[in-house]
């Protein structure tokens, strides 16, 4: 099929002699989600939090001299915090930027601002003894500023989950990657993006043998981008893989930027592009540098040592709960206390994954279970044979506690891809792209996929994608973040 290439004019296209469209009157929701208003709101919250920290430091140690010191702390410390946040790009809009992602940079920036403040006073008045005052304002700011950011992030997330503050966006492309983008954005409103239309050189095939899963209206070819933006009120463009010639994309991006739209591009070889990738240049030619995560390196060796220490300490701390659950399982129904099932771990090696037994034995009247196509096994398979204590343990994930023994033995890690049964591994490796790559690391008690809701009988393709993301972006900070998210997920009763 021939692709029609249309050259763009650098000026906005308007019909000859046609009426000029009146300027669009922005709604309150559009103003709130726009970049300047969002940034101003974040700065205002930081100013209030930092000012409250200085005021609290003054009240912490009242007195004339300290009151004057706190007054200057309020005047000087606040702009220092805001300036450091700005230099560290903490006011930049990011997709799904959670509070846990912000917490570390916030604390380091608050401490750095306190150091700058102390340095200013040492230079301006070497005889002043303000070390305690600076220390107190730092402690207050380290508590109050994260609280302010947490309130802002929580409010924004709640509004987005209820489909408020969702910016309409256009998707360029009509292939598998474009379909995945649309599917993810519709399933995850917390990103704050609502796909409203499709643009590509050719419309998606909609015949009887069509396999297209993109449920978006086709709005035209890239040369119609100007009219499409005006008609839809789009605020962003995502460029996926497309049959459109690359030369047209540059003009499309320039027109989108001229209308104030945000633009995202899905890179080629996206499977290996992690969060730590960066752009370098040879002249004007950009190169995407891809860092390497080595599961056999010293970082993962340190992770495994930390895992065993953590499992040992954890077993000691939870020993009363552990023994109580063991007794309740024994009294609930005939059978062993622990349930050991073959699972596949690092390098494809099988091991016995331990759990507290949560089900009664199988009876002849129980129906045979059949796994749904494309889904991973897990949850309640077939007839519900859970005991009373088994239902509680499943809902709170307490049945997974014996896997601390697997960690202590070196068969598992605290955080990693969840292990699967050997028979399903063979099937999934044939069906799912890159599924086998998750076995580069040890299996985990909890994982990046699980804290994002991919547990039980959910898409195994999505699990593989999240698991490989975890491996390629691994850090001790990411492990800590997953542990915190696991605790939050356990607090929500799950099946």
Number of C-alpha atoms within 10 A of each C-alpha: 4 6 10 12 14 11 10 17 10 9 9 11 13 12 7 6 6 7 8 8 8 6 6 8 7 9 8 10 12 15 13 16 18 16 16 13 13 16 17 13 15 18 19 14 18 24 20 15 23 31 25 19 27 30 18 19 28 24 13 16 15 13 11 10 12 19 18 13 20 29 17 14 25 22 14 17 28 23 16 19 26 22 15 17 20 13 11 13 10 18 18 13 14 9 10 15 14 16 17 16 13 15 17 12 14 22 17 13 22 27 19 16 25 23 14 16 19 19 13 13 18 15 9 10 11 11 9 10 13 18 11 12 21 23 16 21 28 25 17 21 30 21 16 20 25 20 17 19 20 17 14 15 19 14 12 18 21 13 16 19 17 11 17 16 24 21 21 18 23 27 23 26 25 25 18 15 16 22 18 14 18 24 15 12 15 16 11 16 21 23 20 22 22 21 23 19 22 27 27 24 20 19 15 20 11 10 8 6 7 9 12 14 16 19 13 17 13 17 19 18 20 24 22 16 21 19 15 19 20 12 10 14 17 22 22 22 25 20 22 23 18 18 14 19 12 9 10 15 15 10 18 21 19 14 20 20 15 12 17 14 18 15 17 13 12 13 13 10 7 9 12 16 18 20 12 12 14 13 10 12 10 7 6 7 8 11 11 12 14 15 15 12 15 14 15 10 9 10 14 18 12 11 17 20 14 15 20 21 13 16 22 15 13 13 17 11 11 12 12 11 13 17 11 11 20 18 12 14 25 15 12 18 16 11 14 12 19 17 16 16 13 16 21 23 28 18 13 18 13 17 19 15 25 20 21 24 25 23 21 16 11 10 8 6 7 11 11 9 10 9 12 11 8 15 16 21 19 12 14 15 15 12 12 12 17 18 16 14 18 23 17 17 21 19 16 18 19 17 24 17 21 20 23 26 18 23 24 20 12 14 22 28 29 26 24 27 30 24 24 20 16 17 11 13 18 12 10 21 13 11 13 16 12 15 21 17 17 26 21 17 23 27 26 21 24 21 26 28 23 21 19 14 12 17 20 16 16 17 16 21 18 16 25 21 19 19 24 26 19 22 21 20 18 20 15 13 11 16 19 13 15 24 19 13 19 21 12 11 17 14 12 11 11 15 14
